[in-house]
């Protein structure tokens, strides 16, 4: 399984939790320079995933609400 496949299988909650854990490590200065770069990239991937999930959910909810009004 590729990183992209693993990423897409994450729930919104799990992605947010991972972002928070990475940010805590950054704030506590627990990462060396190499790890920092990789972890910042991971946060970017996770934040994109969350944004996509939120957009998809918003679209679905709007469709359901429109259907209910008919």
C-alpha positions as CSV (number, residue, x, y, z in Angstrom):
1,X,0.0,0.0,0.0
2,X,1.4,3.4,-1.0
3,X,1.6,6.5,1.3
4,X,-1.2,8.1,-0.7
5,X,-3.5,5.1,-0.2
6,X,-2.7,5.0,3.5
7,X,-3.4,8.7,3.7
8,X,-6.7,8.5,2.0
9,X,-7.9,5.8,4.4
10,X,-7.3,8.1,7.4
11,X,-10.4,9.5,9.1
12,X,-10.7,13.2,9.6
13,X,-10.3,12.7,13.3
14,X,-7.1,10.6,13.0
15,X,-5.6,13.2,10.6
16,X,-6.3,16.0,13.0
17,X,-4.8,14.0,15.9
18,X,-1.7,13.3,13.9
19,X,-1.3,17.0,13.0
20,X,-1.7,17.9,16.7
21,X,1.0,15.4,17.7
22,X,3.4,16.7,15.1
23,X,2.8,20.3,16.1
24,X,3.5,19.3,19.8
25,X,6.8,17.8,18.8
26,X,7.7,20.9,16.8
27,X,6.8,23.2,19.8
28,X,8.9,21.1,22.2
29,X,11.7,21.1,19.7
30,X,11.9,17.3,19.7
31,X,12.7,17.0,15.9
32,X,16.0,17.4,14.2
33,X,16.3,19.4,11.0
34,X,15.7,16.3,8.8
35,X,12.7,15.1,10.8
36,X,11.3,18.6,10.9
37,X,11.2,18.9,7.1
38,X,9.5,15.5,6.7
39,X,7.0,16.2,9.4
40,X,6.1,19.6,8.0
41,X,5.5,17.9,4.6
42,X,3.3,15.3,6.5
43,X,1.3,18.1,8.1
44,X,0.8,19.6,4.6
45,X,-0.5,16.3,3.3
46,X,-2.8,15.8,6.3
47,X,-4.2,19.3,6.1
48,X,-5.0,18.9,2.4
49,X,-6.8,15.6,3.3
50,X,-8.8,17.3,6.0
51,X,-9.7,20.2,3.7
52,X,-10.9,17.7,1.0
53,X,-12.9,15.7,3.5
54,X,-14.6,18.9,4.8
55,X,-15.4,20.1,1.3
56,X,-16.8,16.7,0.4
57,X,-18.9,16.6,3.6
58,X,-20.2,20.2,3.0
59,X,-21.2,19.2,-0.6
60,X,-23.0,16.1,0.7
61,X,-24.9,18.0,3.4
62,X,-26.0,20.7,1.0
63,X,-27.3,18.1,-1.4
64,X,-29.2,16.4,1.5
65,X,-30.7,19.7,2.7
66,X,-31.8,20.6,-0.9
67,X,-33.4,17.2,-1.2
68,X,-35.3,17.7,2.1
69,X,-36.7,20.9,0.8
70,X,-38.3,19.4,-2.2
